[in-house]
């Protein structure tokens, strides 16, 4: 074969397409696992962070509650999000839970600490004390509780919705600051934004729940689908409306105790960040390994593209393949 008849070089593989939801410059590709913190009512910023940046994240599920505050604390990378937005602008029902969790995952969080104000449903759990629940009861009515659907079905296990490693770190940090910490119990999540009626509160008590709040569902479900290690630090502000010897819950009473609890929560956060395990023995980071039941060959391209952040590790895209949609 002459030089003129030499075989043509094989075509170069197509370069990977950029993500339709790119992260801001400086937040991409660090590879360092971060500790995520979602601040509840009264906690709209995190003290003590260094190298602070507020980062806006675009997601295929819409806008998160606010920009994410990224920084470093105690040698760890930290990502903070005010759940209701700075200035407390959103009701629990208005929160875009999917976007909030997706943004945490996209920025590199591997663990997620949820700070939440709650009412006590037990005589022994007093206002200003802390609870680290290990179970949830989802009593919400109109919230989207999954990333999946639209042609791709997944069923993750929620038998143990709280990461024991992160919960242990929270309980230890709470005790280290001198707070009374209740480990375990069930958090019932209601729709809100109204507080319970007395009849509802009494029924919830008979169900055996420990605390009542409005935000941890579907947050915990989505964290599990995103394979994040999730745990809640519940700040007790009141006795809801069931306790005969205490006034029914009001915004004024909640805010008064909330401000005291928030200072405790900030101290707990300073101590817990270095304690959060860098690896998980419970399997949270593998929650999707056998959860997706849809045949990959049947994945709709648009849905597959939207879920790439969650699915690529388990269903790697074919080399050189261009996603349609």
N, C-alpha and C positions, 0 to 999 in steps of 0.2 A: 504494500500500500504506500503510495507516494505521500509526501508531506502535504501536498494540496488536497489529498483525499483522506487526511487524518480525521478520526472520529471526533465529532463535536463534544465539547466538554459538557458533563451533565449539568442541568439547570441548577442554579443556586436555590437553596430552600428559601421560601418567603420569610422575611423577618417577622417576628411576632407582632401582632397588632397591639397597639397601646390600649390599656384599659380604658373603657368609656367613662370610668369614674376614678381618674388618677388622683393620687395624694399630692398635697402641696410639696414643692421643692423643700428638701431638708427633712421630710417625714417618710421618705421612701427607702426601702431596702436596708434599713439598719440591721435587721435580723435579730435584734435584742428583744426578748420577751418583756412585756411591760405589765405593771399592775394597774388595772383600771379601777377607778372610783366613781360611782354615781352618787352625787350629793342630793339629798332630799330636801324637804322644806327647811329653810333657814341656813342651809349650807350651799352657798353659791360660788365659793372659791376655796382653794386649798392653801393653807399657810405653809411656809417653809420650803416651797419648791425653788430650785435653781434652774437657770437656763430656760426660763418660762417663755412659751409661745402659745398664742391662741390660734388654733388651726380649724378652718372650716372644711368639712368633709362632704362631698357629694355622694349620695348613695342611690342605688336603683329603687329604693323604697321611699324616696323623698328626703326631706330635710330633718336632721336631728334637732333636738330641743335648742341647741345653741352650738357655738364653736367649742372645740375641745381644748382644754388647757393641758399642754404637755410640758414636762420638765423632769427634773431628777431630784430624788430625795434618798439619803442614806445609801447612795451607790446604786439605787434602782431607778429605772425609767418608769415614770408615772403618767397616766392619762386621766384627767378629771373632766367630768361633764356634769353641769348643774341640771338635774332631771327636769325641773320646771322652767328652765331658762333663767338667766340673770334677771332679777326683778320679779320672779315668780309669775310668769305670764300665761301658763297653761294649766288647765285642770287635769286631773289624772286620766280622764277619758280622752282628752285632746292630745296626749303625748303620742309621739310616733315611736313606739317601742322598737319596731323593727329597724328603723334608721339609727336609733341610739345604739343598739347592740351591734349592728353592722359596722358602724363607724369605729366602735371600740376594737372590733376584730380587724378591720382594715388598718388601723394604726399600730397593731401589733400586740394588743392585750392578750395575755394568756389566762389571767385571773381577774375576777371582778368582785369588788367589795361594794355592796349596796347599802347606803345609809338611809334609813327610813324612819319617819315619825309614826308611832302607833299608839293605840289605846290598849289598856290592859283588860283582859277578860277573866282574870283570876285574882282572888283576894291576896295571894302571896306575891304578886308582881305589882310593885308600887310605882307611882310616877317618879321620874328621874332615874329609874333603874334601866339596865340594858338587857336585851334579850337577843340571843343568837339562835333563831329557830332552825329546826332541821326538817320541817315539813311545811307544805303550803296547801291551802284549799282555795281553789279559784272560783269565786262567787261573782265574777264580773259577767257582763251581759252583752257588750257590743264592741269588743276589742279583737283585732286580728292577732291570733296567737301562734302563727307559724310563718316561717320563710317559704314553706313549700306550698304545693298546689300548682295549678296551671300546667298540668301534665307531668309533674314530678312529685311522687309521693314518698314521704319518709315518716317513720314512727320511732321516735327516740324514747328511751326508757326514762321515766320520771319517778321511779320508785324511791330513789334517794336524790332529791333535787338539789341538795346542798353539798358542796365539796367539803368533806370532813377536814382536809388539811387547812383550808382557808378559815373555816369555822373555828378550828382549834386556835389558830393564830389570833383571831378576833377575840375569843374568850380570854386568852392569856393577856392580850394587850389591855382589855377592859379591866381585868383584875389588877394589872400592874399600875393603872392610874387611880386605883382605889374605889372603883365603882362596884356596885353589886351586880353581878352578871348571872343571868339565868341561861343555862345551856340546854338547848332542845326546846321542843314545843311546836305547835302549829300556828302559822300566820294565816288568817283568813283575809282574803283580798276582796273588798266590795267595790262596786262600780263608782259610788260617789257621784258628784262632789258633796252631796248632803251627808251628814252624819246619820247614824242608825236611829230608827225608832226604838222605843223601849222594848216593844214586842220583838223586833228583830234581834236586839242585843241579848235578850233573855234566851231566845232560840239558839243563837250562836254559842252562848255559854253552855247550854245543854249538849251541844255538839262536842264540847271538850276542847275548843280552841284556846290558845294562850293569849294571842294578841290580834288586833284588828287594824288593817291599814288599807290603802287604796292604790298602791303602785307596784307591788312586787310580782303581780301577774298581769300580763304574760311575760314580764321581764325575765323571770327565772326560766321559763320554758324556752324562750328565744336564746338565752345564754347557753342552755344545754344544746340546742340545735347548732349554735355557733362553736360548740366544743370548748367553752370557757369554764374555768373553775369558779363557781358562783357561791357567795354567802352573804347574808344580811346581818347588819348591825342595827337592831330595832331600838329606837329611843322612845321610852314610854313617857307620854305626856299627860295621860288622864285615865279614868276608868270607864270610858265610853259613857253610856247612860244607865247602866244596870245597877250601880252601887247606890244603895239607899242612903248612905251616910256622906256621899259626895255629890256635888252639883253635877248636873248633866254637862257633857262636854260642850264648850263654846270656843270660838276662835280666840277670844281673849285669853282663856285659860290655856289653850294649846300653845299660843305664842309665848306666853310667860314662861312656861316650862320648857318650851322648845329652845329658847335662847340659852337657858342653863344647860340643856342637853347638848346643844351644838358645841359649846366650849369643851364639854367632855369628849364629844365625838372627834374634835380636832386633836385632842391629846391622844386618843386611841389611834387615830390614823397615823400620827407621827411614830407611834410605837409598832403598829402592825405592818407597815410597809416592808421593813427589813425582815419580818417574820414570815411573810407569805411564801410558801414553798415554791421553788422553781420547777419542780416536777410534781406529778399527781399520781398517787397510787390507787385512786378510785376509778380511773378510766374516763374522766370528763373529756380529755382531749381526743378520745376515740369514740365519742358518742354516735357518730354517723357511720362507723365502720360497717355495721350490718343493718343500719336503719333504713336505707333507701331501698324500697321494694320495686320501684319501676325499672324495667329493663333499660339499660343505658342506650341501647339502639333506638329506643322509643322516646328519648328525651327530646322535647320540642326545642329547637335551637334558641329561640328567644329566652325561654325559661332557663335553659342550661347556661346561657350567657349571663343572665341576671344572678345566678347562683354560683358563678365561677369561684368566688372567694371561699365558699363553703365546700364545693365539690371537687375542685381541681386536685386536691391531695388524694382523694379516693378514686376519682375517675379522671386520670390525666388526659388532657386533650391530645389528640394525635399530632405528631410532629408535622409542622408546616400546614396544618389544617387551619382554614379560615372559618371563623364562626359567622354564621349568617344571622340576620335579624337585628 
